[in-house]
Amino acid sequence: MERNLTHIALFAALIAVLGLVPKIDLVAVPITAQSLGIMLCGTVLGAKRGALAVLLFLALVALGLPLLAGGRGGLGVFVGPSAGYLVGFPLGAFVAGWIVEKWSAPIGIAALAGAFAGGIVVVTLCGIAGMALVLGKTLPEATLLALPFLAGDLLKVAICAALTRGLARLRPEALLSRA
């Protein structure tokens, strides 16, 4: 139990640290490195622990800690243009972890598939819905706003898969999604 709590807290901190990477403001929602942390939560910690790490991170943001990219925090971010992405973060981590846990493919392939499905498909669909709702856009218009994220997200999927595979080789016991 203690080990699980430690891992959950460490991965919540990882997401926060990835918020220190400079953000790029191309659309209403900033492009950040934090989605890589969301993917890693799932592929390394597994579905439940990964989602819990993200929920811990979001709870700290809701309390006002400036942990989102650009030093944002507080309840206001949950009603802004990025609200859908924030809702999608724990769901994306869960899906990524679930795929890695359930699929017996080699870890690199499973992590690639999990990070893509959870980190891009789930998070992006939630983000598009959120932008449409908050910005008063149609779903096609919000989808166009989300397109600039795709290239960076694909790169993050590849990095996530490589890091997860490397961790599995160096310290197999640390990969809780396959424990």
Secondary structure, 3 states (H helix, E strand, C coil): CHHHHHHHHHHHHHHHHHCCCCCECCCCCCECCHHHHHHHHHHHHCHHHHHHHHHHHHHHHHCCCCCECCCECCHHHHHCCCHHHHHHHHHHHHHHHHHHHHCCCCHHHHHHHHHHHHHHHHHHHHHHHHHHHHHCCCHHHHHHHHCCHHHHHHHHHHHHHHHHHHHHHHCHHHCHHHC
